[in-house]
Amino acid sequence: MVLWVFGYGSLIWNPGFDFDEKIVGFIKDYRRVFDLACIDHRGTPENPARTCTLEAKKGAVCWGTAYCVRGDREKERAAMKYLERRECEYDQKTSVDFYKEEDLLRPAVTGVLVFTSTPDKKASKYYLGPAPLEETARQIATAHGPCGNNRDYLFLLEKALFNIGHQDDCVIELANEVRKIIGSLKGTGVVSYVRKDTPSFMRIHHWMGQWPLRDLCGRMNGKVWSALRSVQDVIQWSMWRKNINHSFTQKIRPEPI
């Protein structure tokens, strides 16, 4: 028996079950959104966290990792039992094709299992639906539960996507909005400050190495960030990932992780 599972949230950095193979790749016609409530891990019923689910969107791609479990039926059953308990907020199991960067047209694996939720508040008690960026960020910045803070989940996802070489613009934008809100809640007035070992800092530092980064970090806004992302998008990741420079010594306010 062979079981393939696609991870697009915390499964990327913390699968939690025994697997035999892991592949980085993507699925088509879905995008990652923070529309699902978590009330027992990183949130509570009174103050639910927002975690990832998938939203169908033609032409979209969602990067993540696919895990393969090979062996007898008992091994597969154990993995599924763990996943169903962990992913209890998701009310659907969807079968998808999984692609690798080397071949964008032909799937590397078919019939890959992915946990999703019904985008209907009546059908799924955990579905929150979309919300404006600032509202979503404020909820993530303040929610916490037995397993930790909601913001930790977001920052770990941002870092995990950076580590596999395929970042998500929406995750980056949301993470910086959360940092902004955390700063304002602490009365610091911090706007999009990032720690030196985070994806956001490393990307900016490399490309803007000749710019006055001291000033840039101090007044980051949506328009500047969009411009930086546009520059990065036209350059292949592999051209600069190996050359990230960590020598910048300007004091940066750390993330509250």
C-alpha positions as CSV (number, residue, x, y, z in Angstrom):
1,M,0.0,0.0,0.0
2,V,1.1,3.6,-0.8
3,L,-0.3,6.7,0.8
4,W,0.7,10.2,-0.4
5,V,-0.3,13.3,1.6
6,F,0.2,16.9,0.6
7,G,1.1,19.4,3.3
8,Y,0.6,23.1,2.8
9,G,0.5,24.4,6.4
10,S,2.2,23.0,9.5
11,L,2.8,19.7,7.8
12,I,5.5,21.3,5.8
13,W,7.8,21.8,8.9
14,N,6.2,19.4,11.3
15,P,4.7,16.3,9.7
16,G,4.6,14.3,12.9
17,F,4.2,10.9,11.4
18,D,6.6,8.3,9.9
19,F,7.1,8.7,6.2
20,D,9.4,7.1,3.6
21,E,9.7,9.9,1.1
22,K,9.3,13.7,1.0
23,I,9.0,15.8,-2.2
24,V,8.8,19.5,-2.6
25,G,6.3,20.6,-5.2
26,F,2.9,22.1,-5.8
27,I,-0.8,21.5,-6.7
28,K,-2.8,23.4,-9.2
29,D,-6.0,25.5,-9.0
30,Y,-5.8,26.0,-5.3
31,R,-4.4,28.8,-3.1
32,R,-3.6,29.0,0.6
33,V,-5.9,31.1,2.7
34,F,-6.3,31.7,6.4
35,D,-10.0,31.1,6.6
36,L,-10.2,28.1,9.1
37,A,-10.7,28.4,12.8
38,C,-8.5,26.5,15.3
39,I,-10.0,26.4,18.8
40,D,-7.9,23.7,20.5
41,H,-4.3,24.1,19.4
42,R,-3.4,27.8,18.8
43,G,-6.7,29.3,19.7
44,T,-9.8,28.9,21.9
45,P,-13.5,28.9,21.3
46,E,-13.7,32.4,22.6
47,N,-10.7,33.6,20.6
48,P,-10.2,31.2,17.6
49,A,-6.9,31.2,15.7
50,R,-6.8,31.5,12.0
51,T,-5.0,28.6,10.2
52,C,-4.6,27.5,6.6
53,T,-7.1,25.9,4.3
54,L,-7.3,25.7,0.5
55,E,-9.5,27.8,-1.7
56,A,-10.2,26.7,-5.2
57,K,-9.0,29.2,-7.8
58,K,-8.4,28.5,-11.4
59,G,-4.8,29.0,-12.5
60,A,-3.4,29.3,-8.9
61,V,-0.7,27.1,-7.5
62,C,0.1,26.1,-3.9
63,W,3.6,25.0,-3.0
64,G,4.2,22.6,-0.2
65,T,5.5,19.1,0.5
66,A,4.2,15.6,-0.4
67,Y,4.8,12.8,2.0
68,C,4.8,9.1,1.0
69,V,4.0,6.3,3.4
70,R,4.9,2.8,2.0
71,G,4.5,-0.5,3.7
72,D,1.8,-2.6,5.1
73,R,-1.8,-1.5,5.7
74,E,-1.1,-1.1,9.4
75,K,1.6,1.6,8.8
76,E,-0.8,3.5,6.5
77,R,-3.6,3.1,9.0
78,A,-1.4,4.6,11.8
79,A,-0.5,7.6,9.6
80,M,-4.1,8.2,8.7
81,K,-5.3,7.9,12.3
82,Y,-2.7,10.5,13.4
83,L,-3.6,12.9,10.5
84,E,-7.3,12.6,11.1
85,R,-6.9,13.5,14.7
86,R,-4.5,16.3,14.0
87,E,-6.5,17.8,11.1
88,C,-9.9,17.5,12.8
89,E,-11.0,20.9,11.7
90,Y,-10.9,19.9,8.1
91,D,-14.1,18.2,6.9
92,Q,-13.0,17.1,3.5
93,K,-10.3,14.8,2.0
94,T,-9.5,15.8,-1.6
95,S,-7.5,13.8,-4.1
96,V,-5.2,16.0,-6.2
97,D,-2.3,15.8,-8.7
98,F,1.1,16.8,-7.4
99,Y,3.7,18.5,-9.6
100,K,7.4,19.0,-9.3
101,E,9.3,22.1,-10.5
102,E,11.2,20.0,-13.1
103,D,8.0,19.2,-15.0
104,L,5.1,21.7,-14.7
105,L,2.8,19.8,-17.1
106,R,2.9,16.2,-16.1
107,P,2.1,15.3,-12.4
108,A,4.8,13.6,-10.5
109,V,2.2,11.8,-8.3
110,T,-1.5,11.4,-8.8
111,G,-4.1,10.7,-6.2
112,V,-2.4,12.7,-3.4
113,L,-4.5,13.2,-0.3
114,V,-5.0,16.7,1.0
115,F,-7.1,17.9,3.9
116,T,-9.5,20.8,3.0
117,S,-12.6,22.4,4.4
118,T,-16.0,23.2,2.9
119,P,-16.1,27.0,2.3
120,D,-19.5,27.3,3.9
121,K,-20.1,28.3,7.5
122,K,-23.2,26.2,7.8
123,A,-21.5,23.1,6.5
124,S,-18.3,23.5,8.5
125,K,-18.4,24.9,12.0
126,Y,-14.7,25.7,11.7
127,Y,-14.9,27.7,8.5
128,L,-14.5,31.5,9.3
129,G,-14.5,32.8,5.7
130,P,-12.4,35.6,4.4
131,A,-11.7,38.8,6.2
132,P,-9.9,42.1,5.5
133,L,-6.1,41.9,5.9
134,E,-5.9,44.0,9.0
135,E,-8.7,42.1,10.7
136,T,-7.1,38.7,9.9
137,A,-3.7,40.0,11.1
138,R,-5.2,41.3,14.3
139,Q,-6.8,38.0,15.1
140,I,-3.6,36.1,14.4
141,A,-1.6,38.5,16.4
142,T,-3.7,38.0,19.5
143,A,-5.0,34.5,19.5
144,H,-3.3,31.8,21.5
145,G,-4.1,28.3,22.8
146,P,-2.6,25.2,24.4
147,C,-0.1,24.6,21.6
148,G,1.1,28.2,21.4
149,N,0.4,31.5,19.7
150,N,-1.4,31.8,16.4
151,R,1.4,34.2,15.2
152,D,4.0,31.5,15.7
153,Y,2.1,29.3,13.3
154,L,2.2,32.1,10.7
155,F,5.9,32.9,11.2
156,L,6.9,29.3,11.1
157,L,4.9,28.8,7.8
158,E,6.7,31.9,6.4
159,K,10.1,30.4,7.3
160,A,9.2,26.9,6.1
161,L,8.1,28.2,2.6
162,F,11.4,30.1,2.5
163,N,13.3,27.0,3.3
164,I,11.8,25.0,0.5
165,G,12.5,27.8,-1.9
166,H,8.9,28.8,-2.7
167,Q,7.5,31.7,-0.8
168,D,3.9,32.8,-0.8
169,D,3.3,36.5,-1.3
170,C,0.1,36.4,0.7
171,V,1.8,34.8,3.7
172,I,4.6,37.4,3.6
173,E,2.1,40.3,3.4
174,L,0.1,38.8,6.3
175,A,3.1,38.1,8.4
176,N,4.3,41.7,8.1
177,E,0.9,43.1,9.0
178,V,0.9,40.9,12.1
179,R,4.4,42.3,13.1
180,K,3.0,45.8,12.6
181,I,0.0,45.1,14.8
182,I,2.2,43.4,17.5
183,G,4.4,46.5,17.5
184,S,1.5,48.8,17.9
185,L,0.0,46.8,20.7
186,K,3.3,47.0,22.6
187,G,3.3,50.8,22.1
188,T,6.5,50.7,20.0
189,G,5.3,52.0,16.7
190,V,7.3,49.3,15.0
191,V,6.3,48.9,11.3
192,S,7.3,45.6,9.6
193,Y,10.5,45.1,11.6
194,V,12.0,41.6,11.1
195,R,14.6,39.5,12.8
196,K,17.8,39.0,10.8
197,D,17.3,35.3,10.3
198,T,13.8,35.6,8.9
199,P,13.0,35.3,5.2
200,S,11.8,38.9,4.9
201,F,15.1,40.3,6.2
202,M,17.3,38.0,4.2
203,R,15.5,38.8,0.9
204,I,15.6,42.5,1.5
205,H,19.2,42.5,2.7
206,H,20.5,40.7,-0.3
207,W,18.8,42.7,-3.0
208,M,18.9,46.1,-1.3
209,G,22.5,45.7,0.0
210,Q,23.6,48.9,-1.6
211,W,20.5,50.8,-0.4
212,P,20.1,52.6,2.9
213,L,18.5,49.6,4.6
214,R,18.6,51.3,7.9
215,D,16.0,53.8,6.6
216,L,14.1,51.2,4.5
217,C,13.3,49.0,7.4
218,G,12.2,51.9,9.4
219,R,9.5,53.0,7.0
220,M,8.4,49.9,5.2
221,N,4.9,50.1,3.8
222,G,2.7,48.1,1.4
223,K,3.8,50.0,-1.7
224,V,7.5,49.5,-1.0
225,W,7.0,45.9,-0.1
226,S,5.1,45.3,-3.3
227,A,7.9,46.9,-5.3
228,L,10.5,44.7,-3.6
229,R,8.4,41.6,-4.3
230,S,8.1,42.6,-8.0
231,V,11.9,42.8,-8.3
232,Q,12.3,39.5,-6.6
233,D,9.8,37.8,-8.8
234,V,11.7,38.5,-12.0
235,I,14.9,36.9,-10.6
236,Q,15.2,33.2,-10.3
237,W,15.5,32.0,-6.7
238,S,18.5,29.9,-7.4
239,M,20.6,32.9,-8.5
240,W,20.7,34.5,-5.1
241,R,19.7,31.9,-2.5
242,K,23.2,30.6,-2.1
243,N,24.6,34.1,-1.6
244,I,22.5,35.6,1.2
245,N,24.6,37.9,3.2
246,H,24.1,37.9,7.0
247,S,26.7,40.6,7.7
248,F,24.3,43.4,8.2
249,T,24.6,44.5,11.8
250,Q,21.9,47.1,12.2
251,K,19.9,46.4,15.3
252,I,16.5,45.0,14.3
253,R,13.7,44.5,16.8
254,P,13.1,40.7,17.1
255,E,9.9,39.0,16.3
256,P,7.9,37.9,19.3
257,I,8.4,34.2,18.6
